[in-house]
Amino acid sequence: MFMHMQRVAVAGASGYAGGEILRLLLAHPEVEIGAVTAASSAGQLLGAVHPHLTPLASRVIEETTPQTLAGHDVVFLALPHGHSGALAAQLADDVVVIDCGADFRLRDAAAWDAFYDTPHAGTWAYGMPELAIAGGARQRETLAGERHVAVPGCYPTAVSLALAPGYAAGVLAPRDVVVVAASGTSGAGKALKPHLLGAEVMGAMSPYGVGGTHRHTPEIEQNLSLAAGQDVTVSFTPTLAPMPRGILATCTAPLAEGADPAAVRGVWEEAYAAEPFVHVLPQGAWPSTGSVIGSNSVHVQVVVDERVGRVLVVAAVDNLTKGTAGAAVQCMNLALGLPETTGLPAAGVAP
């Protein structure tokens, strides 16, 4: 137990991810919310941009500067991609910094350069505790006591947790992996964009980032390769769904040569039996985004299509909670030595 509350700042507090972090921190028994900062919203009341955060409505949003963020035990960076590196370099070494952007996720600078238009900032500990790694380890083991953590992307969270157990156990082949995933519009951020207007989105679905161009592709491949102990390539197609939040990822991969189809489901059941936030649903029950909204949970179902020799895994996740802010708080808990589940909702909101 800590002798004092952990003072926490949130940079980028006016966006969807920043607002979701604040919502979760309000229920966290071990933290005190300090500075809330942003760029264009600086000077406004937080309640004007996040009216649902009633206990913080009278807080004034401050400018995002190293000086404003100084004096905190933990700093969450919920900034646009490419903006975290320079700011993080100006924060004290003893501060726990949790980056929700992409800046520090990728190990391969060449992969970063191929998908992003800013210099590679470096690589931090990757914040997906449940990720199965070849040889039997979990990514969780690298996070205890870490001062700098890169939170995974929302699509990589769903896809990696869907497929990694099969690669770690050797029941999936590392080729011809196909993923089609639908996301709610909040995944594109809060900035106004014509294609995200209600009149454009309601009653319609559309693909984007087609043909291997989506920025989450190298992160997904990095995670699955880590699980498999060899290179895994993925054909990833994201789609925009007419809903505010949630991701439903449909992932398929060939059954590895010699793998027993009857034993496949047991691999996932064993992998996630002790995980508080990843749940393999009973046979015949399929994940739904509506069941995980507002929670830090991932719902997974796995079946084998023996006719074509492929394994099908479907995963549902709230892109703003477990897909971003919930993972960030989960990683903070591990970094601070708190119980991993502290302050995090396992149950969703329905209807």
C-alpha positions in Angstrom: 0.0 0.0 0.0 1.3 3.4 -0.9 2.0 6.0 1.8 0.5 8.7 -0.5 -1.9 9.0 -3.4 -0.3 8.9 -6.8 -0.7 12.3 -8.4 -1.6 11.8 -12.1 -1.6 14.2 -15.1 -3.4 13.6 -18.4 -2.0 15.4 -21.5 -4.5 15.5 -24.4 -7.4 15.4 -21.9 -9.8 17.0 -24.4 -9.8 14.0 -26.8 -11.7 10.7 -26.6 -8.8 8.8 -25.2 -7.9 11.5 -22.6 -11.5 11.7 -21.5 -11.8 7.9 -21.1 -8.6 7.9 -19.0 -10.1 10.5 -16.7 -13.3 8.5 -16.4 -11.4 5.5 -15.3 -9.1 7.4 -12.9 -12.2 8.9 -11.2 -12.9 5.4 -9.9 -9.3 4.5 -9.0 -8.7 4.4 -5.3 -5.0 5.1 -5.4 -4.7 8.2 -7.6 -5.3 11.9 -7.3 -6.1 13.6 -10.6 -3.7 16.6 -11.1 -3.2 18.6 -14.3 -5.5 18.1 -17.3 -4.0 19.6 -20.4 -4.6 20.1 -24.1 -3.7 22.3 -27.0 -6.6 24.1 -28.7 -8.9 23.5 -25.8 -6.5 25.1 -23.2 -8.4 27.7 -21.1 -11.7 26.0 -21.4 -13.5 24.2 -18.6 -13.2 20.4 -18.9 -17.0 20.1 -18.5 -17.4 22.0 -21.8 -15.6 19.3 -23.8 -16.5 16.2 -21.6 -19.9 17.0 -20.0 -20.1 13.4 -18.7 -17.1 13.9 -16.4 -19.2 15.7 -13.8 -16.8 15.6 -10.9 -14.1 17.3 -13.0 -16.4 19.7 -14.9 -15.0 22.8 -13.2 -11.4 22.0 -13.9 -9.6 24.4 -16.3 -7.7 22.7 -19.1 -4.1 23.9 -19.1 -1.6 24.1 -21.9 0.5 21.0 -22.5 4.0 21.9 -21.4 6.7 20.1 -19.4 6.3 22.7 -16.7 2.5 21.9 -16.3 3.2 18.2 -16.2 6.1 18.5 -13.7 5.5 17.4 -10.1 3.3 14.4 -11.0 4.0 10.7 -10.2 2.4 9.5 -13.4 1.8 11.3 -16.8 -0.6 9.9 -19.4 0.1 11.1 -23.0 -3.0 11.0 -25.1 -1.6 13.0 -28.0 -1.6 12.6 -31.7 0.9 10.3 -33.2 4.4 11.9 -33.5 3.9 14.3 -30.6 4.8 12.2 -27.6 8.5 11.7 -28.2 9.7 15.3 -27.8 7.5 15.9 -24.7 8.4 12.7 -23.0 12.1 13.6 -23.3 11.5 16.7 -21.2 9.9 14.9 -18.3 11.8 13.7 -15.2 13.3 10.3 -15.3 11.5 9.1 -12.2 8.0 9.8 -13.6 5.9 6.9 -14.9 5.0 8.0 -18.4 2.2 6.0 -20.2 2.0 6.9 -23.9 -1.3 6.1 -25.6 0.0 7.1 -29.1 2.0 5.0 -31.5 5.4 6.8 -31.0 7.1 4.1 -28.9 5.2 0.9 -29.9 7.4 -0.4 -32.8 10.7 -2.0 -32.4 11.7 -1.7 -36.0 12.5 1.9 -37.1 12.2 0.9 -40.7 8.6 -0.3 -40.1 7.9 3.1 -38.4 9.3 5.0 -41.4 7.2 3.0 -43.8 3.9 4.0 -42.1 4.5 7.3 -40.3 5.8 10.7 -41.4 7.8 11.6 -38.3 11.2 10.3 -37.1 11.1 7.1 -35.0 11.2 8.2 -31.3 12.4 4.8 -29.9 10.9 1.8 -28.3 9.3 1.5 -24.8 8.0 -1.5 -22.9 4.9 -2.7 -24.8 1.8 -2.5 -22.7 -0.2 -5.6 -23.5 0.2 -7.7 -20.3 -1.8 -10.7 -21.7 0.2 -11.1 -24.9 1.5 -14.7 -25.1 5.1 -14.9 -26.2 6.9 -17.9 -27.7 8.5 -20.0 -25.0 5.7 -19.6 -22.5 6.2 -16.0 -21.2 3.7 -13.2 -21.1 4.4 -9.5 -21.9 3.2 -8.7 -18.4 6.6 -9.8 -17.1 8.3 -6.8 -18.7 6.0 -4.2 -17.2 6.4 -4.4 -13.5 8.2 -1.3 -12.3 8.6 0.1 -15.8 8.8 3.9 -16.0 8.0 4.2 -19.7 5.2 2.2 -21.3 3.7 2.3 -24.9 0.0 1.4 -24.9 -1.0 -0.8 -27.8 -3.2 0.3 -30.6 -6.9 -0.6 -30.5 -6.9 -2.9 -33.5 -3.7 -4.6 -32.4 -5.3 -5.3 -29.0 -8.2 -7.2 -30.5 -6.2 -9.0 -33.2 -3.2 -9.9 -31.1 -5.2 -11.2 -28.2 -7.3 -13.2 -30.7 -4.4 -15.0 -32.4 -1.4 -14.9 -30.2 -2.3 -18.0 -28.1 -2.5 -20.1 -31.3 1.0 -18.9 -32.4 2.6 -19.4 -29.0 1.2 -22.9 -28.9 2.2 -23.7 -32.5 -1.2 -24.6 -33.8 -1.4 -21.7 -36.4 0.7 -21.4 -39.5 2.5 -18.0 -39.9 1.2 -17.5 -43.5 -2.0 -16.4 -45.1 -3.3 -14.7 -42.0 -6.4 -12.6 -42.9 -8.1 -10.1 -40.6 -11.2 -7.9 -41.2 -12.1 -5.7 -38.3 -14.9 -3.2 -37.8 -14.5 -0.1 -35.6 -16.7 2.6 -34.3 -16.1 6.2 -35.3 -14.4 7.2 -32.0 -11.3 5.3 -33.2 -10.6 8.2 -35.6 -10.4 10.7 -32.8 -12.5 13.8 -31.9 -11.4 16.2 -34.7 -14.2 17.0 -37.2 -13.9 15.1 -40.4 -16.5 15.1 -43.2 -16.5 11.3 -43.7 -17.3 10.9 -40.0 -20.4 13.1 -39.9 -23.6 11.3 -38.8 -25.2 11.8 -42.2 -22.2 9.9 -43.8 -21.9 7.1 -41.2 -25.4 6.2 -40.2 -26.7 3.2 -42.1 -23.4 2.7 -43.9 -20.2 0.6 -43.5 -17.0 1.3 -45.5 -13.4 0.0 -45.6 -10.3 2.1 -45.3 -6.6 1.6 -45.0 -7.1 -1.1 -47.7 -4.2 -3.1 -49.2 -1.9 -3.3 -46.3 -1.7 0.5 -45.7 -3.2 0.8 -42.3 -0.7 2.0 -39.7 -1.6 -0.8 -37.2 -0.4 -3.5 -39.6 3.3 -3.5 -38.5 2.2 -3.5 -34.9 0.0 -6.5 -35.4 2.7 -8.4 -37.2 5.3 -7.5 -34.5 3.0 -9.0 -31.8 2.2 -12.2 -33.7 5.8 -12.7 -34.6 6.8 -12.4 -31.0 4.2 -15.0 -30.1 5.2 -17.3 -32.9 9.0 -16.9 -32.5 9.1 -16.4 -36.3 7.9 -13.8 -38.8 4.1 -13.6 -39.3 2.6 -11.5 -42.0 -1.0 -10.3 -42.0 -3.5 -9.1 -44.5 -5.4 -6.5 -42.5 -8.5 -4.6 -43.6 -10.3 -2.2 -41.2 -13.8 -1.1 -41.8 -15.8 1.8 -40.3 -19.1 0.8 -38.6 -22.0 3.1 -37.8 -21.4 3.0 -34.0 -19.6 5.3 -31.6 -17.2 2.8 -30.1 -16.2 -0.9 -30.2 -14.1 -3.2 -32.4 -15.1 -6.6 -33.8 -12.2 -8.4 -35.3 -12.7 -11.5 -37.4 -9.3 -13.2 -37.7 -8.4 -16.4 -39.6 -5.2 -18.4 -40.1 -4.4 -21.8 -41.5 -4.2 -24.7 -39.0 -0.5 -25.7 -38.6 0.5 -28.9 -40.2 0.0 -31.8 -37.7 -2.1 -29.7 -35.3 -5.2 -31.6 -33.9 -8.4 -29.6 -34.7 -10.0 -31.1 -31.6 -7.4 -29.6 -29.3 -7.4 -26.1 -30.7 -10.1 -24.6 -28.5 -8.3 -25.9 -25.4 -5.2 -23.8 -26.3 -7.2 -20.6 -26.0 -9.1 -21.7 -22.9 -5.8 -22.6 -21.2 -4.1 -19.4 -22.3 -6.7 -17.1 -20.8 -8.0 -19.2 -17.9 -6.3 -16.9 -15.3 -6.6 -13.6 -17.2 -9.0 -11.2 -15.5 -9.9 -9.3 -18.7 -9.8 -11.8 -21.5 -12.7 -14.2 -21.7 -13.1 -17.2 -24.0 -16.9 -17.4 -24.4 -18.8 -20.7 -24.1 -19.1 -22.7 -27.3 -21.8 -21.3 -29.6 -21.7 -17.8 -28.0 -20.2 -15.1 -30.2 -18.5 -11.8 -29.2 -20.5 -8.6 -29.6 -19.2 -5.1 -29.2 -22.3 -4.3 -27.2 -21.2 -6.7 -24.4 -17.8 -5.0 -23.8 -18.7 -1.3 -24.1 -17.3 0.6 -21.1 -15.3 -2.4 -19.8 -11.7 -3.4 -19.9 -12.7 -6.9 -21.1 -12.0 -8.7 -24.4 -14.5 -11.4 -25.5 -13.1 -14.1 -27.7 -14.5 -17.1 -29.5 -12.5 -19.7 -31.5 -13.6 -22.4 -33.9 -11.9 -24.6 -36.6 -13.3 -24.7 -40.1 -12.0 -28.2 -40.9 -13.4 -28.1 -44.4 -10.7 -25.5 -45.4 -8.2 -26.2 -42.6 -8.5 -22.8 -41.0 -8.9 -21.5 -37.5 -11.4 -18.6 -37.0 -11.1 -16.3 -34.0 -13.5 -13.4 -33.3 -12.7 -10.8 -30.7 -14.7 -7.9 -29.4 -13.2 -5.0 -27.5 -14.1 -1.4 -26.6 -11.6 0.6 -28.5 -11.6 3.4 -25.9 -11.4 1.3 -22.8 -9.4 -1.9 -23.2 -8.3 -0.7 -26.6 -6.7 2.5 -25.1 -7.5 4.0 -21.7 -8.1 0.8 -19.8 -4.9 -0.7 -21.1 -3.1 2.5 -20.0 -4.5 2.3 -16.5 -3.7 -1.4 -16.4 -0.1 -0.7 -17.3 0.1 2.1 -14.7 -1.0 -0.4 -12.1 1.7 -2.8 -13.0 4.3 -0.1 -13.2 3.4 1.1 -9.7 3.1 -2.4 -8.1 -0.6 -2.1 -7.6 -3.0 -5.1 -8.2 -3.4 -5.1 -12.0 -7.2 -4.8 -11.9 -7.4 -1.8 -9.6 -9.9 0.7 -10.7 -10.8 -1.1 -13.9 -14.3 -2.3 -14.8 -14.6 -5.9 -16.0 -18.4 -5.6 -16.8 -19.8 -3.7 -19.7 -22.8 -1.4 -20.0 -26.0 -2.6 -21.5 -28.2 -2.1 -23.4 
